[in-house]
Amino acid sequence: MKKLLVTMLLVAATATVAHAGLKVVGKGDAMRLDPSGFPPAMKANYEIVRVKCVKCHTLERTIVAIQTGVAPISGQPFDRNATKAYGIKMLRKPDSNMTKAEVKASVELMNYLLSEAEK
């Protein structure tokens, strides 16, 4: 029990620090990012993510992964290597209906957000 409590506190502390660089609006399934401070290229990439990714899952899943550095479903680290792996995975999924350019834009956005979350 003590080990679980220590682990939870560490995760909570990490999430709080990572959250500082991202502007998040809403909670739960309605959670989204505020792209007003994004560079123009990232605003365009965010629109792709906002339209394409929510066909299969909420943006909350992506935002939580970026905030915490941990993928919510698998529990694996969510870093720049993971964003590339998820991009490849989306290209291989027939139901994603994402082009290479859209996947590249999504990966670029997630890497940008990871950088922002570190601030």
N, C-alpha and C positions, 0 to 999 in steps of 0.2 A: 504494500500500500504506500509506503514511504517513497519507494522508487517511482511509482506512478505519479505521485504528487510532485516530485522534483522534476520529472519529465514534462509534466503539464505546465509547470511554472516556467521552465526553459522555453517551451514552445510559445507560451503567451508573451514572454519578454521579447523573443525574436520577432513575433508578429507585430508587436507594438512599434518596434524600431523600424521595421520594414515598411509599415503602413504610412509613415510620416511623409514620404515623397509622392504619394498618389492621392489624387482627389477623387473620392468615391461618393456616389450619390445613391441613395436608397439602401434597402436591406434585403437579404434573402434572394428570392427569384427576381426581384426588381432591381437588384444591385447593378450599377453600371459605373463607368468612369466619366469624369468630367473632362472632355478633351479640349476645353477652352485654352489651356496653357500648352498644348502640344504644338510642335512645329508643324507647318502645313503638310508635309509629307506624312507625318504620323497621324494627322487628322484624317487624311484620305485612307490610310491603313486601318484606322479605327472603324471607319464606316464599313469596310470590307468585313472586319471581324464582327461588328455589330449585326450585320445582315446575315452573313454566312454561318457563323459559329452557333448562333442561337437556334438554328434549325434542329440541332441535336442536343444541346445543353445550354444552361443559363450562363451568363457572363460571370456570375458569382464563382463558378468553378475556376475560371481562369484568374479572376481577381484574387481569390484566396490563395491560389498557387503562387502568384507573383508576390503577394504580401508575406506569405510564410516561408516561401522557398521549398514547399513540400506539395507534391501533387495530391489533391484531396482523395482521389479514388485509390491510387496505388500506394501512396505513402512514400514514394520515391522522391529524391531531390528534384526540385524544379529550378533548373539553371539554364544557361545558354545551350548546353549540350541537349538538355531535355526539350527545349523549344524546337531545335532542329529535328530531333527524333519524332516529336508530335507532328511536325510539318510533314515529314515523310509518311507517317501513319495516316494523316488526312489525305494525302495524295493517293494512297493505296485503297482507301475506303471508297467503294463505288457510290455510296449514298451521300458523300460529302459534297459532291458536285463543285469541287474547288479546282481551279486551274493552277498550274505551277506559279503563275504570277500572283494569284491570290494567296497561295500558301506562303510564298516568299514575303509578301507584304505582311501577312499575319505573324510570321516568325520575326520579321524586323520590328514590328510593333511590340511583341512580347519581350524581345531583347531590350528595346528602348525602355519599356516599363520596368523591367528588372533593374536597369541602371537608375531609373528615377526612384524606385523603391529603396534603393541602397542609400540614397541621400538623406 
